[in-house]
């Protein structure tokens, strides 16, 4: 019976992941660009050949060479992390909300009451940790940015160390070194050290669980102390990132395979007790800092299940947010909408949604790289452009190709070892299978599966070892030279195409107030804030700001209660030294850019560069049609002036610690040779 169940599990997993592998290679989803499938179709075999060649050298090396290879790998890691630590970054999206609140706590010592945390209380604990990090920085009188960098660097390095040590329990020294190699050459995994969010903590917890759970002899028999330790870690980690709970059902299934029912009971009892104790402890911590929850705002877990069946393939969308946000009985309504989508939608359409969810979770091997790029604030030098700017296509493509090889090798291992389950690594397979199945009903985001990469690295490495043992030569080796030539030509064409055809990457310049006063409010991404400023025939709005660099674009979210609003508006940039209008644009609301993921209109205004200095942006209505008006998103926190060098005026009246949620920035110019 156990073998039958194991085979069902193995074949189901392989079939589903085969679909994921197709997406990884043919249609990856990447934030900053759409990768060329032709490059990947040719590049993945090339990456496979090159990686296997390196792995073979490591496996055949003596102790002296292994020491040399290890030093080289670590040197590469230190070099890349040094470059990362030299960069100035900001937090974006939800990370910006966490950073805002941490800075508020620095000023006032307590929770601000920001509605975001009432909606998403799961982000309260990471916020408190960030507050502690910033507080330490202030006590030591060192840069908050550097301290946060250092914290993320330590977490990432510990994750790599723990995964490496775990591999040492399961593999011999050469094979252990291969796991380290995968972690270092797969650059997006290192990018956890570039920005802070709850995922940063999650990946460290996964590595810690692996290290604590696996016995020193690498056996499949987990002792009572291992079970209790994992229960404690998961119960603690739940308060930082709730999907760590997936380890518990996976471990129960694993123990049930061997009929170790006493250990299952020990796991459940230990987890229940520690869950309650840690829960009480974190509740006390929340109370100490003034955090509270409100069931009228709080999103239930079923929100993400309901949203997981959205026609957009389970990705986050504004309509589903509004549906839950405005609901009076959130749990019931979310569950009802979920079943309504399952039952009343055509079967084919539901299958399409599941396919898109597989794509959304597993296809993007560059997610941390693109997130890291979004987080970077400035840099015009050669290294910046090479790693993060207009010239980073080499790293983006390399990341995707290596990711495809890693996932393929993991699936290959599971297929070859589908009949063998008396091994501690069998638990890793169950966990990854559980993660895969869980996200078929949950929100589809690639960053959710990234946290499980420590497990994936070990499974992929074991797949490589079997592949090398059973395939002295691959089908690609026979056409090695042709593949390399074809890939070289295709990749060169694609790099030129990226250089001249895709839009250049836009950088945030000034309205992140970390540039101004050490407080980040990456306002453009804070679209969940409900602050609005109205512009109509009787009201004009002016926002002052200080540009610390030259800039050439303005971006902001603009709404209207009337889709047929044909009133005409004017936006002006005024030089405050001369009080002259230096840039001007007219627009009609419904002719603005429709920002699909956010379901809102966006003003995207590009113009010739203006130098650094004191400016203001003024919005006014110049032609009125049927009493039309627009509203511009603002930062409504009246308790703290988040932007001390700027003021918001409505008809000349100071709005007192309120600012428009604009992004003022510039597009980086591509280097001439790229």
C-alpha positions in Angstrom: 0.0 0.0 0.0 2.8 2.4 0.9 4.5 1.7 -2.5 1.3 2.4 -4.3 0.8 5.7 -2.5 4.4 6.6 -3.1 4.1 5.9 -6.8 0.9 7.9 -7.1 2.6 10.8 -5.3 5.7 10.5 -7.5 3.9 10.4 -10.9 1.5 13.2 -9.9 4.4 15.4 -8.9 6.3 14.6 -12.1 3.4 15.3 -14.4 2.6 18.7 -12.7 6.2 19.7 -12.6 6.7 18.8 -16.3 4.1 21.5 -17.0 6.0 23.9 -14.8 9.3 23.1 -16.7 7.6 23.9 -20.0 6.6 27.3 -18.6 10.1 27.9 -17.2 11.6 27.5 -20.6 8.9 28.7 -23.0 7.0 31.5 -21.3 8.6 32.7 -18.1 7.0 35.6 -16.3 9.5 38.3 -15.4 8.7 41.7 -14.1 11.1 43.9 -16.0 11.0 42.1 -19.4 9.7 39.1 -21.3 12.5 36.7 -21.9 12.9 35.4 -25.4 11.9 31.7 -25.5 14.3 31.0 -28.3 17.2 32.1 -26.2 16.1 29.8 -23.3 15.3 26.8 -25.6 18.9 26.9 -26.7 20.4 28.3 -23.5 19.0 25.7 -21.1 20.8 22.8 -22.7 24.0 24.9 -22.8 23.6 25.8 -19.1 23.0 22.1 -18.4 26.2 21.0 -20.2 28.3 23.7 -18.6 27.0 23.0 -15.1 27.5 19.2 -15.5 31.0 19.8 -16.7 31.8 21.9 -13.5 30.1 19.3 -11.3 32.1 16.4 -12.8 35.3 18.3 -12.1 34.3 18.8 -8.5 33.2 15.1 -8.0 36.5 13.9 -9.4 38.7 16.3 -7.5 41.0 15.4 -4.6 41.0 17.1 -1.2 43.5 19.7 -2.2 41.5 20.8 -5.3 38.2 20.7 -3.3 39.7 23.2 -0.9 40.7 25.4 -3.8 37.3 25.1 -5.4 35.6 26.0 -2.1 37.7 29.1 -1.7 36.8 30.2 -5.3 33.1 29.7 -4.7 33.2 31.6 -1.4 35.3 34.4 -3.0 32.6 34.8 -5.7 29.9 35.0 -3.0 31.8 37.6 -0.9 32.5 39.6 -4.1 28.9 39.7 -5.1 27.7 40.4 -1.6 30.2 43.3 -1.3 28.7 44.8 -4.4 25.2 44.4 -2.9 26.2 46.0 0.4 27.6 49.0 -1.5 24.1 49.7 -3.0 21.5 52.1 -1.5 18.1 50.5 -1.5 14.5 51.2 -0.6 11.7 48.9 0.3 8.7 48.8 -2.1 5.2 47.5 -2.1 4.3 45.9 1.3 7.9 46.2 2.3 7.5 50.0 2.2 4.5 49.8 4.6 6.7 47.8 7.0 9.5 50.3 6.8 7.2 53.3 7.2 5.8 51.8 10.4 9.3 50.9 11.8 10.3 54.5 11.4 7.1 55.7 13.0 7.9 53.5 16.0 11.4 55.0 16.2 9.8 58.4 16.6 6.9 57.5 18.8 7.6 54.1 20.2 4.2 52.7 19.4 1.9 51.5 16.6 0.6 54.3 14.4 -2.8 52.7 13.8 -2.0 52.4 10.1 -4.9 50.5 8.4 -2.5 48.3 6.4 -1.6 46.3 9.6 -5.3 45.9 10.5 -5.8 44.3 7.1 -2.6 42.3 7.1 -1.6 41.7 10.8 0.8 38.9 9.7 3.3 41.7 8.9 3.3 43.1 12.4 6.1 40.8 13.7 8.5 41.5 10.8 7.8 45.2 11.4 8.8 45.0 15.1 12.0 43.2 14.0 12.8 45.9 11.5 12.2 48.5 14.3 14.7 46.7 16.5 17.2 46.7 13.6 16.8 50.5 13.1 16.9 51.1 16.8 20.3 49.3 17.0 21.5 51.4 14.1 20.5 54.6 15.9 22.1 53.5 19.2 25.4 52.7 17.4 25.0 55.9 15.3 25.5 54.0 12.0 23.5 54.0 8.8 20.1 52.4 9.0 20.4 51.3 5.3 23.8 49.6 6.0 22.5 48.0 9.2 19.5 46.5 7.4 21.8 45.4 4.6 24.0 43.7 7.2 21.1 42.0 8.8 19.8 40.6 5.5 23.4 39.6 4.6 23.8 37.7 7.9 20.4 35.9 7.4 21.3 35.0 3.8 24.8 33.8 4.8 23.4 31.7 7.7 20.9 30.2 5.3 23.6 29.2 2.9 25.8 27.9 5.8 23.0 25.8 7.3 22.0 24.3 3.9 25.7 23.5 3.3 25.9 21.8 6.7 22.7 19.9 6.1 24.1 18.7 2.8 27.2 17.5 4.7 25.0 15.2 6.7 23.6 13.6 3.6 26.5 13.7 1.1 30.2 13.3 1.0 32.5 16.4 0.7 32.6 16.8 -3.1 28.8 16.5 -3.4 28.3 18.9 -0.5 30.5 21.4 -2.4 28.1 21.1 -5.4 25.2 22.2 -3.2 27.3 25.3 -2.2 28.1 25.9 -5.8 24.4 25.9 -6.8 23.5 28.4 -4.0 26.2 30.8 -5.1 25.9 30.7 -8.9 22.1 31.0 -8.7 22.4 34.7 -8.1 18.7 35.4 -7.3 19.0 33.3 -4.1 21.7 35.7 -2.9 19.4 38.6 -3.6 17.6 38.0 -0.3 20.4 40.1 1.2 19.3 43.1 -0.9 15.8 43.9 0.5 13.8 43.1 3.7 10.5 41.4 3.9 9.0 38.4 5.8 10.3 36.1 3.0 13.9 37.0 4.1 13.1 35.5 7.5 11.2 32.5 6.0 14.1 31.2 4.0 16.4 31.2 7.1 13.7 29.2 9.0 13.5 26.6 6.3 17.3 26.1 6.3 17.3 25.9 10.1 14.5 23.2 10.1 16.5 21.1 7.7 19.6 21.4 9.7 18.0 20.6 13.1 15.8 17.8 11.7 18.4 15.7 9.8 20.5 13.5 12.2 24.2 13.8 12.0 24.5 10.4 10.3 22.0 11.4 7.6 19.6 8.6 8.5 15.9 8.6 7.9 15.1 8.0 11.6 14.3 11.3 13.3 14.7 11.2 17.0 12.3 12.7 19.6 14.6 15.7 20.2 14.5 16.5 16.4 10.7 16.3 16.3 10.3 18.6 19.3 12.9 21.1 17.9 11.1 21.3 14.6 7.7 21.8 16.4 9.2 24.7 18.3 10.8 26.3 15.2 7.6 26.0 13.2 5.4 27.4 16.0 7.8 30.3 16.3 8.1 30.8 12.6 4.3 30.9 12.2 4.4 34.3 13.8 6.8 35.5 11.1 5.5 33.7 8.0 2.5 31.5 8.3 3.1 29.2 5.4 6.0 27.6 7.3 3.2 25.5 8.7 3.4 23.2 5.6 6.3 21.4 7.3 3.9 19.9 9.9 1.5 18.0 7.6 4.6 16.9 5.5 6.3 15.5 8.6 3.1 13.8 9.7 2.8 12.1 6.3 6.4 11.1 6.5 6.1 9.6 10.0 2.8 7.8 9.0 4.7 6.1 6.1 6.7 4.3 8.7 3.8 3.9 11.2 5.6 6.0 13.8 2.4 7.0 15.5 4.0 7.9 18.8 6.3 10.4 17.1 3.2 11.9 15.3 1.6 12.3 18.7 4.8 13.9 20.1 4.9 16.3 17.1 1.3 17.4 17.5 1.5 17.8 21.3 4.8 19.7 21.1 3.5 21.9 18.3 0.2 22.6 20.0 1.9 23.6 23.3 4.6 25.7 21.6 2.1 27.3 19.2 0.0 28.5 22.2 3.0 29.7 24.2 4.7 31.5 21.3 1.3 33.0 20.3 0.8 34.4 23.7 4.4 35.7 23.7 3.9 37.5 20.4 0.5 38.8 21.5 2.2 40.4 24.6 4.9 41.9 22.3 2.2 43.3 20.0 0.4 44.8 23.0 3.6 46.3 24.3 4.1 48.3 21.1 0.4 49.2 20.8 -0.5 46.9 17.9 -4.1 45.6 17.8 -6.3 43.7 15.4 -9.7 44.6 14.0 -11.9 41.8 12.6 -13.7 44.4 10.5 -10.5 45.0 8.6 -8.5 41.8 9.0 -8.3 39.5 5.9 -9.0 35.9 6.7 -6.9 33.1 5.4 -9.7 32.2 3.0 -9.1 35.5 1.2 -6.0 34.1 -0.5 -7.8 30.8 -1.3 -10.7 32.8 -2.9 -8.2 35.0 -4.7 -6.3 31.9 -5.8 -9.2 31.1 -8.2 -9.2 34.5 -9.9 -9.2 34.4 -13.6 -5.8 36.2 -13.6 -4.3 32.9 -12.5 -4.4 33.3 -8.8 -2.3 36.6 -8.8 -3.3 39.5 -6.5 -5.8 41.8 -8.1 -7.6 44.9 -6.9 -11.2 43.6 -7.5 -10.6 40.7 -5.1 -9.0 43.0 -2.5 -12.0 45.3 -2.7 -14.4 42.3 -2.4 -12.9 41.2 0.8 -12.2 44.7 2.2 -15.8 45.8 1.8 -17.3 42.5 3.0 -19.2 42.5 6.3 -18.7 38.7 6.8 -15.3 38.2 5.1 -14.8 34.5 5.8 -18.2 33.5 4.6 -18.2 35.7 1.5 -14.7 34.6 0.5 -15.6 31.0 0.8 -18.9 31.6 -1.1 -17.0 33.3 -4.0 -14.4 30.5 -4.0 -17.1 27.8 -4.5 -19.0 30.0 -6.9 -15.9 30.2 -9.1 -15.3 26.4 -8.8 -18.8 25.3 -9.5 -20.2 27.9 -12.0 -17.1 28.3 -14.2 -16.6 25.9 -17.1 -14.3 23.1 -16.3 -11.9 24.1 -19.0 -11.6 27.6 -17.6 -10.8 26.2 -14.2 -8.1 24.0 -15.7 -6.7 27.1 -17.4 -6.6 28.9 -14.1 -4.6 26.0 -12.5 -2.2 26.0 -15.4 -1.7 29.7 -15.0 -1.2 29.2 -11.2 1.6 26.7 -11.9 3.1 29.3 -14.2 2.7 32.0 -11.7 4.4 30.1 -8.9 7.2 28.2 -10.6 8.1 29.8 -13.9 10.0 32.9 -12.8 13.5 32.0 -11.7 14.5 35.7 -11.6 12.0 37.0 -9.1 14.5 38.0 -6.4 16.7 39.6 -9.1 14.0 41.8 -10.5 12.7 42.6 -7.0 16.3 43.5 -6.0 16.5 45.8 -9.1 13.3 47.5 -8.1 14.7 48.1 -4.7 17.9 49.7 -5.8 17.8 53.5 -5.7 20.7 54.8 -7.6 23.9 54.1 -9.4 25.4 55.2 -12.7 28.7 53.3 -12.6 29.7 50.4 -14.8 29.2 47.7 -12.1 25.7 49.0 -11.3 24.7 49.0 -14.9 26.2 45.5 -15.4 24.4 44.0 -12.4 21.2 46.0 -12.1 20.9 48.6 -14.9 20.3 48.5 -18.6 23.1 45.9 -19.1 21.8 43.2 -16.7 20.3 40.9 -19.4 23.2 38.5 -19.1 22.5 37.9 -15.4 18.7 37.8 -16.0 19.0 35.1 -18.7 21.7 33.2 -16.8 19.4 33.1 -13.7 16.5 31.8 -15.7 18.6 29.1 -17.4 20.2 27.9 -14.2 16.8 27.8 -12.5 15.4 25.6 -15.3 18.3 23.2 -14.8 17.8 23.2 -11.0 14.1 22.4 -11.3 14.7 19.8 -14.0 17.3 18.0 -11.9 15.0 18.0 -8.8 12.2 16.4 -10.9 14.7 14.0 -12.4 15.8 12.9 -8.9 12.2 12.3 -7.8 11.5 10.3 -10.9 14.6 8.1 -10.5 14.0 7.5 -6.8 10.2 7.2 -7.0 10.3 3.7 -5.6 12.7 4.5 -2.7 11.3 6.2 0.3 13.4 4.8 3.2 15.5 8.0 3.2 15.5 11.3 5.1 15.4 13.1 1.7 11.9 11.6 1.2 10.6 14.2 3.6 12.1 16.9 1.4 10.1 15.5 -1.5 6.9 15.5 0.5 7.5 19.1 1.5 8.1 20.3 -2.0 5.1 18.3 -3.3 3.0 19.9 -0.5 4.2 23.4 -1.4 3.3 22.7 -5.1 -0.2 21.4 -4.2 -0.8 24.1 -1.6 -0.2 26.9 -4.2 -2.7 25.3 -6.6 -5.4 26.7 -4.2 -3.4 29.6 -2.7 -2.4 32.9 -4.2 0.1 32.4 -7.0 3.4 34.2 -6.4 6.9 33.0 -7.3 8.4 34.4 -4.2 6.4 32.0 -2.1 8.2 29.0 -3.4 11.6 30.8 -3.3 11.7 30.3 0.4 11.9 26.6 -0.1 15.0 26.8 -2.3 17.3 25.3 0.4 15.4 22.0 0.0 15.3 22.3 -3.8 19.1 22.8 -4.0 19.7 19.5 -2.2 17.2 17.6 -4.3 18.6 19.1 -7.5 22.2 18.3 -6.5 21.2 14.7 -5.9 19.5 14.6 -9.3 22.7 15.8 -10.9 24.7 13.0 -9.3 22.3 10.4 -10.6 22.2 12.0 -14.0 26.0 12.0 -14.3 26.2 8.3 -13.1 23.6 7.2 -15.6 24.5 9.4 -18.6 28.1 9.5 -19.5 27.1 11.5 -22.5 23.9 13.4 -23.2 22.1 14.0 -26.5 23.4 17.6 -26.2 27.1 16.5 -26.1 26.9 15.1 -29.6 26.0 18.6 -30.8 27.9 20.6 -28.3 29.8 22.9 -30.7 26.7 23.6 -32.8 24.7 24.4 -29.7 27.3 26.8 -28.4 27.5 28.6 -31.8 23.8 28.8 -32.2 23.3 30.0 -28.6 26.1 32.6 -29.0 24.4 34.0 -32.1 20.9 34.0 -30.7 21.9 35.4 -27.4 23.9 38.2 -29.0 20.9 39.2 -31.1 18.7 39.1 -28.0 21.1 41.4 -26.1 21.0 43.9 -28.9 17.2 43.6 -29.0 17.0 44.2 -25.3 19.3 47.2 -25.6 17.5 49.1 -28.4 13.9 47.8 -28.4 12.8 47.3 -24.8 12.1 50.4 -22.6 15.0 51.6 -20.4 14.6 50.9 -16.8 13.1 53.7 -14.7 14.5 54.5 -11.3 12.9 56.1 -8.3 14.7 59.4 -7.6 13.4 61.6 -5.0 10.0 60.9 -3.4 11.4 58.1 -1.4 12.2 60.3 1.6 15.1 58.1 2.7 16.9 60.4 0.3 15.6 63.3 2.2 15.4 62.4 5.9 16.0 58.7 6.4 12.3 57.7 6.2 11.1 55.6 3.3 7.7 56.2 1.8 7.9 54.6 -1.6 4.6 56.2 -2.2 3.9 55.0 -5.7 3.5 51.4 -4.6 1.4 52.4 -1.6 -1.8 52.2 -3.6 -3.7 50.6 -0.8 -3.6 53.8 1.1 -7.0 55.6 1.1 -5.6 59.2 1.2 -7.0 61.3 -1.7 -6.8 64.9 -2.8 -9.5 66.2 -5.1 -8.9 68.5 -8.1 -11.9 70.2 -9.7 -13.0 73.6 -11.1 -12.7 75.2 -7.7 -9.6 73.4 -6.3 -6.0 73.4 -7.4 -3.3 71.3 -5.6 0.4 72.0 -5.3 3.1 69.7 -3.9 6.6 71.1 -3.1 9.7 68.9 -3.2 13.4 69.0 -3.3 15.1 67.1 -6.1 18.5 65.8 -5.0 19.4 64.7 -8.6 18.3 65.7 -12.0 15.0 64.1 -13.0 12.8 63.6 -16.1 9.5 62.0 -15.1 6.6 62.2 -12.7 4.2 59.3 -11.9 1.1 59.2 -9.7 -2.2 57.3 -9.3 -5.2 59.3 -10.4 -8.9 58.2 -10.0 -12.3 59.5 -10.9 -15.8 58.6 -9.9 -17.0 59.2 -13.4 -15.4 57.1 -16.2 -16.8 59.5 -18.8 -15.0 62.5 -17.2 -14.0 64.7 -20.2 -12.8 67.6 -18.1 -9.3 68.7 -19.0 -6.5 69.1 -16.5 -3.1 70.7 -16.4 0.0 69.6 -14.4 2.9 72.0 -14.1 6.4 71.9 -12.6 7.4 75.2 -11.1 11.0 76.2 -10.2 10.6 77.7 -6.7 13.7 79.9 -7.0 12.3 81.8 -10.0 8.6 80.9 -9.6 8.5 80.1 -13.3 6.7 77.1 -14.9 9.5 75.0 -16.4 7.4 72.0 -17.6 3.7 71.7 -18.4 1.3 69.0 -19.6 -2.5 68.8 -20.2 -4.4 65.6 -20.0 -7.9 64.0 -19.8 -8.5 61.4 -17.1 -9.5 58.5 -19.3 -6.6 59.1 -21.6 -4.1 58.3 -18.9 -2.1 55.1 -18.7 -4.3 52.1 -17.4 -2.2 50.3 -14.8 -3.6 46.8 -15.2 -2.2 45.1 -12.1 -3.4 47.9 -9.9 -6.7 48.5 -11.7 -6.2 52.3 -11.8 -5.1 55.1 -14.1 -1.6 56.4 -13.8 -0.1 59.7 -14.9 3.2 58.8 -16.6 4.8 62.1 -17.6 8.3 62.1 -19.2 10.1 65.3 -20.2 13.5 66.8 -20.7 15.8 66.7 -17.7 15.5 69.2 -15.0 18.4 69.9 -12.6 18.4 69.3 -8.9 16.7 72.0 -6.9 13.5 73.2 -5.2 10.4 72.6 -7.2 6.6 72.2 -6.9 4.1 70.2 -8.9 0.7 71.9 -9.4 -2.5 70.2 -10.6 -5.5 72.2 -11.8 -8.6 71.9 -14.0 -8.6 74.1 -17.1 -11.8 72.9 -18.8 -14.9 71.6 -16.9 -17.2 69.0 -18.3 -20.4 68.1 -16.3 -18.7 69.0 -13.0 -16.0 66.4 -13.5 -13.2 66.0 -11.0 -10.2 63.7 -10.3 -8.6 62.6 -7.1 -4.8 62.1 -6.6 -3.5 59.5 -4.1 -1.9 61.0 -1.1 -0.1 59.9 2.1 -2.7 60.6 4.8 -0.6 60.0 8.0 -1.3 63.1 10.0 0.6 61.9 13.0 4.0 62.0 11.4 5.4 64.2 8.6 6.8 61.6 6.3 8.3 64.1 4.0 9.7 67.1 5.9 11.2 68.9 2.9 7.9 69.0 1.0 4.5 70.5 1.7 1.1 70.0 0.2 -1.1 73.0 -0.5 -4.8 73.0 -1.5 -5.8 76.4 -2.8 -2.8 77.8 -1.1 -3.6 76.2 2.3 -0.9 74.0 4.0 -2.4 70.5 4.5 -0.1 69.9 7.6 2.0 66.7 7.2 0.2 65.4 4.2 1.8 64.8 0.8 0.8 63.6 -2.7 1.8 60.0 -3.4 3.9 60.8 -6.4 7.1 59.2 -7.8 9.6 61.7 -9.1 12.5 60.2 -10.9 14.5 59.7 -14.0 15.2 57.1 -16.7 18.8 55.9 -16.7 20.4 56.3 -20.1 21.9 53.2 -21.7 25.6 53.1 -22.2 26.6 53.9 -25.8 28.2 50.5 -26.4 25.1 48.6 -25.1 
